[in-house]
Amino acid sequence: MSSRTPEQIAADDALTAAIEQALAAYGDGVPSVLSEYVVITAQHRFDDDGDSLTAIGCFSRDSDVPLHRMLGLVEYASTRLRKRAAEDDEA
């Protein structure tokens, strides 16, 4: 892992705090410890010619979650979301 800047460290700390706050607010009230996370983002902008561009970003806790773990988290979440979508279609 490369050395993080003070700005990156502050951003990582703020992101972790925000995720912990969301987990507390939306969780079931059972205490738990946040061990890893992957945040997937979509950014939209326009270039100088007015063409629309979309970029996808991916962040992990302290930029230190190994790629195979990140992929596992994303694949597991994708499977759960597909199951929920299938159940919604049946209803």
Backbone as JSON Lines, residues from 0, in Angstrom:
{"i":0,"aa":"M","n":[0.85,-1.18,0.0],"ca":[0.0,0.0,0.0],"c":[0.89,1.24,0.0]}
{"i":1,"aa":"S","n":[0.51,2.21,-0.77],"ca":[1.27,3.45,-0.79],"c":[0.87,4.32,0.4]}
{"i":2,"aa":"S","n":[1.75,5.24,0.73],"ca":[1.51,6.13,1.86],"c":[0.34,7.07,1.54]}
{"i":3,"aa":"R","n":[-0.55,7.22,2.51],"ca":[-1.7,8.11,2.32],"c":[-1.35,9.52,2.79]}
{"i":4,"aa":"T","n":[-1.95,10.5,2.12],"ca":[-1.76,11.89,2.5],"c":[-2.62,12.2,3.73]}
{"i":5,"aa":"P","n":[-2.32,13.29,4.44],"ca":[-3.18,13.68,5.56],"c":[-4.64,13.88,5.13]}
{"i":6,"aa":"E","n":[-4.85,14.41,3.94],"ca":[-6.23,14.61,3.44],"c":[-6.92,13.27,3.22]}
{"i":7,"aa":"Q","n":[-6.19,12.29,2.71],"ca":[-6.78,10.97,2.5],"c":[-7.1,10.29,3.83]}
{"i":8,"aa":"I","n":[-6.22,10.43,4.79],"ca":[-6.47,9.86,6.13],"c":[-7.71,10.5,6.75]}
{"i":9,"aa":"A","n":[-7.83,11.82,6.66],"ca":[-9.0,12.51,7.21],"c":[-10.27,12.07,6.48]}
{"i":10,"aa":"A","n":[-10.2,11.92,5.16],"ca":[-11.37,11.48,4.39],"c":[-11.76,10.05,4.76]}
{"i":11,"aa":"D","n":[-10.76,9.17,4.91],"ca":[-11.04,7.8,5.31],"c":[-11.68,7.75,6.7]}
{"i":12,"aa":"D","n":[-11.18,8.55,7.62],"ca":[-11.75,8.59,8.97],"c":[-13.19,9.09,8.94]}
{"i":13,"aa":"A","n":[-13.46,10.13,8.14],"ca":[-14.82,10.68,8.03],"c":[-15.75,9.66,7.37]}
{"i":14,"aa":"L","n":[-15.28,8.96,6.35],"ca":[-16.1,7.95,5.68],"c":[-16.44,6.81,6.63]}
{"i":15,"aa":"T","n":[-15.45,6.34,7.37],"ca":[-15.69,5.27,8.33],"c":[-16.7,5.71,9.38]}
{"i":16,"aa":"A","n":[-16.56,6.94,9.89],"ca":[-17.51,7.45,10.88],"c":[-18.92,7.54,10.3]}
{"i":17,"aa":"A","n":[-19.03,7.98,9.05],"ca":[-20.34,8.09,8.41],"c":[-20.98,6.71,8.21]}
{"i":18,"aa":"I","n":[-20.2,5.74,7.83],"ca":[-20.72,4.38,7.66],"c":[-21.16,3.82,9.01]}
{"i":19,"aa":"E","n":[-20.36,4.02,10.05],"ca":[-20.75,3.56,11.38],"c":[-22.02,4.24,11.85]}
{"i":20,"aa":"Q","n":[-22.18,5.52,11.55],"ca":[-23.4,6.25,11.92],"c":[-24.6,5.68,11.16]}
{"i":21,"aa":"A","n":[-24.44,5.41,9.87],"ca":[-25.54,4.84,9.09],"c":[-25.9,3.44,9.59]}
{"i":22,"aa":"L","n":[-24.9,2.64,9.92],"ca":[-25.18,1.31,10.46],"c":[-25.97,1.39,11.76]}
{"i":23,"aa":"A","n":[-25.6,2.33,12.62],"ca":[-26.33,2.5,13.89],"c":[-27.76,2.96,13.64]}
{"i":24,"aa":"A","n":[-27.94,3.86,12.69],"ca":[-29.27,4.41,12.42],"c":[-30.19,3.41,11.73]}
{"i":25,"aa":"Y","n":[-29.63,2.6,10.82],"ca":[-30.46,1.67,10.05],"c":[-30.36,0.24,10.54]}
{"i":26,"aa":"G","n":[-29.49,-0.03,11.49],"ca":[-29.27,-1.39,11.96],"c":[-30.36,-1.89,12.88]}
{"i":27,"aa":"D","n":[-30.16,-3.1,13.36],"ca":[-31.15,-3.75,14.21],"c":[-30.9,-3.52,15.7]}
{"i":28,"aa":"G","n":[-29.94,-2.67,16.03],"ca":[-29.67,-2.36,17.42],"c":[-28.71,-3.31,18.1]}
{"i":29,"aa":"V","n":[-28.29,-4.35,17.4],"ca":[-27.33,-5.29,17.97],"c":[-25.93,-4.73,17.73]}
{"i":30,"aa":"P","n":[-25.15,-4.54,18.79],"ca":[-23.81,-3.98,18.61],"c":[-22.94,-4.86,17.73]}
{"i":31,"aa":"S","n":[-22.17,-4.22,16.86],"ca":[-21.24,-4.95,16.0],"c":[-20.03,-4.05,15.73]}
{"i":32,"aa":"V","n":[-19.01,-4.64,15.16],"ca":[-17.79,-3.92,14.85],"c":[-17.62,-3.9,13.33]}
{"i":33,"aa":"L","n":[-17.5,-2.73,12.78],"ca":[-17.25,-2.58,11.34],"c":[-15.83,-3.04,11.05]}
{"i":34,"aa":"S","n":[-15.68,-4.06,10.23],"ca":[-14.34,-4.59,9.96],"c":[-13.82,-4.2,8.59]}
{"i":35,"aa":"E","n":[-14.67,-4.22,7.59],"ca":[-14.27,-3.85,6.23],"c":[-15.46,-3.23,5.52]}
{"i":36,"aa":"Y","n":[-15.15,-2.46,4.5],"ca":[-16.22,-1.97,3.63],"c":[-15.67,-1.65,2.26]}
{"i":37,"aa":"V","n":[-16.59,-1.64,1.31],"ca":[-16.32,-1.2,-0.05],"c":[-17.42,-0.21,-0.39]}
{"i":38,"aa":"V","n":[-17.04,0.96,-0.84],"ca":[-18.0,1.97,-1.27],"c":[-17.85,2.11,-2.78]}
{"i":39,"aa":"I","n":[-18.94,1.96,-3.49],"ca":[-18.93,2.1,-4.95],"c":[-19.66,3.39,-5.28]}
{"i":40,"aa":"T","n":[-19.03,4.2,-6.11],"ca":[-19.61,5.5,-6.46],"c":[-19.77,5.63,-7.96]}
{"i":41,"aa":"A","n":[-20.67,6.49,-8.36],"ca":[-20.81,6.89,-9.76],"c":[-20.73,8.41,-9.79]}
{"i":42,"aa":"Q","n":[-19.89,8.92,-10.65],"ca":[-19.77,10.36,-10.81],"c":[-20.13,10.71,-12.24]}
{"i":43,"aa":"H","n":[-20.82,11.8,-12.39],"ca":[-21.26,12.24,-13.72],"c":[-20.74,13.65,-13.96]}
{"i":44,"aa":"R","n":[-20.2,13.87,-15.13],"ca":[-19.72,15.2,-15.47],"c":[-19.79,15.38,-16.97]}
{"i":45,"aa":"F","n":[-19.47,16.58,-17.42],"ca":[-19.44,16.9,-18.84],"c":[-18.05,17.38,-19.2]}
{"i":46,"aa":"D","n":[-17.54,16.91,-20.35],"ca":[-16.21,17.36,-20.78],"c":[-16.33,18.71,-21.47]}
{"i":47,"aa":"D","n":[-15.21,19.22,-21.96],"ca":[-15.18,20.55,-22.57],"c":[-16.06,20.65,-23.82]}
{"i":48,"aa":"D","n":[-16.33,19.51,-24.47],"ca":[-17.19,19.49,-25.65],"c":[-18.66,19.3,-25.31]}
{"i":49,"aa":"G","n":[-18.97,19.19,-24.02],"ca":[-20.35,19.0,-23.58],"c":[-20.79,17.55,-23.59]}
{"i":50,"aa":"D","n":[-19.86,16.63,-23.86],"ca":[-20.21,15.21,-23.85],"c":[-20.32,14.72,-22.41]}
{"i":51,"aa":"S","n":[-21.3,13.89,-22.18],"ca":[-21.56,13.34,-20.86],"c":[-20.58,12.2,-20.57]}
{"i":52,"aa":"L","n":[-19.99,12.24,-19.4],"ca":[-19.06,11.19,-18.98],"c":[-19.48,10.65,-17.62]}
{"i":53,"aa":"T","n":[-19.4,9.35,-17.46],"ca":[-19.68,8.72,-16.19],"c":[-18.46,7.93,-15.76]}
{"i":54,"aa":"A","n":[-18.09,8.07,-14.51],"ca":[-16.96,7.32,-13.96],"c":[-17.46,6.55,-12.74]}
{"i":55,"aa":"I","n":[-16.88,5.4,-12.54],"ca":[-17.19,4.57,-11.39],"c":[-15.97,4.55,-10.48]}
{"i":56,"aa":"G","n":[-16.18,4.78,-9.19],"ca":[-15.1,4.73,-8.24],"c":[-15.34,3.64,-7.22]}
{"i":57,"aa":"C","n":[-14.29,3.2,-6.58],"ca":[-14.4,2.15,-5.58],"c":[-13.4,2.45,-4.47]}
{"i":58,"aa":"F","n":[-13.9,2.53,-3.24],"ca":[-13.07,2.83,-2.08],"c":[-13.21,1.7,-1.06]}
{"i":59,"aa":"S","n":[-12.13,1.42,-0.37],"ca":[-12.2,0.45,0.71],"c":[-11.66,1.1,1.98]}
{"i":60,"aa":"R","n":[-11.88,0.43,3.08],"ca":[-11.46,0.98,4.37],"c":[-9.95,1.25,4.36]}
{"i":61,"aa":"D","n":[-9.6,2.49,4.57],"ca":[-8.2,2.94,4.61],"c":[-7.41,2.54,3.36]}
{"i":62,"aa":"S","n":[-8.12,2.31,2.25],"ca":[-7.49,1.89,0.99],"c":[-6.63,0.65,1.18]}
{"i":63,"aa":"D","n":[-7.04,-0.22,2.11],"ca":[-6.18,-1.32,2.5],"c":[-6.88,-2.68,2.48]}
{"i":64,"aa":"V","n":[-8.07,-2.77,1.91],"ca":[-8.73,-4.06,1.82],"c":[-8.21,-4.74,0.54]}
{"i":65,"aa":"P","n":[-7.68,-5.96,0.65],"ca":[-7.15,-6.63,-0.54],"c":[-8.22,-6.79,-1.62]}
{"i":66,"aa":"L","n":[-7.8,-6.77,-2.86],"ca":[-8.73,-6.85,-3.97],"c":[-9.62,-8.09,-3.91]}
{"i":67,"aa":"H","n":[-9.08,-9.23,-3.52],"ca":[-9.91,-10.44,-3.46],"c":[-10.99,-10.31,-2.39]}
{"i":68,"aa":"R","n":[-10.72,-9.6,-1.31],"ca":[-11.74,-9.39,-0.28],"c":[-12.79,-8.4,-0.77]}
{"i":69,"aa":"M","n":[-12.32,-7.32,-1.46],"ca":[-13.26,-6.35,-2.02],"c":[-14.2,-7.03,-3.01]}
{"i":70,"aa":"L","n":[-13.64,-7.85,-3.88],"ca":[-14.47,-8.56,-4.86],"c":[-15.46,-9.48,-4.16]}
{"i":71,"aa":"G","n":[-15.02,-10.16,-3.12],"ca":[-15.93,-11.02,-2.38],"c":[-17.07,-10.24,-1.75]}
{"i":72,"aa":"L","n":[-16.78,-9.08,-1.16],"ca":[-17.83,-8.24,-0.57],"c":[-18.82,-7.79,-1.64]}
{"i":73,"aa":"V","n":[-18.3,-7.34,-2.78],"ca":[-19.16,-6.84,-3.86],"c":[-20.0,-7.97,-4.44]}
{"i":74,"aa":"E","n":[-19.39,-9.13,-4.67],"ca":[-20.13,-10.27,-5.22],"c":[-21.22,-10.74,-4.26]}
{"i":75,"aa":"Y","n":[-20.9,-10.8,-2.98],"ca":[-21.89,-11.23,-1.99],"c":[-23.06,-10.24,-1.95]}
{"i":76,"aa":"A","n":[-22.75,-8.94,-1.92],"ca":[-23.8,-7.93,-1.9],"c":[-24.63,-8.01,-3.18]}
{"i":77,"aa":"S","n":[-23.99,-8.22,-4.31],"ca":[-24.7,-8.35,-5.59],"c":[-25.67,-9.52,-5.56]}
{"i":78,"aa":"T","n":[-25.24,-10.65,-5.01],"ca":[-26.09,-11.83,-4.91],"c":[-27.31,-11.54,-4.04]}
{"i":79,"aa":"R","n":[-27.09,-10.87,-2.91],"ca":[-28.21,-10.54,-2.03],"c":[-29.18,-9.57,-2.69]}
{"i":80,"aa":"L","n":[-28.65,-8.59,-3.42],"ca":[-29.51,-7.63,-4.12],"c":[-30.32,-8.31,-5.23]}
{"i":81,"aa":"R","n":[-29.7,-9.24,-5.95],"ca":[-30.42,-9.97,-7.0],"c":[-31.54,-10.82,-6.39]}
{"i":82,"aa":"K","n":[-31.28,-11.44,-5.24],"ca":[-32.31,-12.22,-4.56],"c":[-33.47,-11.33,-4.16]}
{"i":83,"aa":"R","n":[-33.14,-10.16,-3.6],"ca":[-34.21,-9.24,-3.2],"c":[-35.01,-8.76,-4.41]}
{"i":84,"aa":"A","n":[-34.33,-8.5,-5.53],"ca":[-35.02,-8.07,-6.74],"c":[-35.93,-9.17,-7.26]}
{"i":85,"aa":"A","n":[-35.45,-10.41,-7.22],"ca":[-36.27,-11.54,-7.68],"c":[-37.5,-11.71,-6.8]}
{"i":86,"aa":"E","n":[-37.31,-11.56,-5.49],"ca":[-38.46,-11.69,-4.58],"c":[-39.45,-10.56,-4.8]}
{"i":87,"aa":"D","n":[-38.97,-9.35,-5.09],"ca":[-39.86,-8.22,-5.37],"c":[-40.68,-8.47,-6.64]}
{"i":88,"aa":"D","n":[-40.06,-9.1,-7.64],"ca":[-40.75,-9.41,-8.89],"c":[-41.86,-10.44,-8.69]}
{"i":89,"aa":"E","n":[-41.67,-11.33,-7.72],"ca":[-42.66,-12.36,-7.44],"c":[-43.86,-11.81,-6.69]}
{"i":90,"aa":"A","n":[-43.68,-10.72,-5.99],"ca":[-44.75,-10.16,-5.16],"c":[-45.79,-9.44,-5.97]}
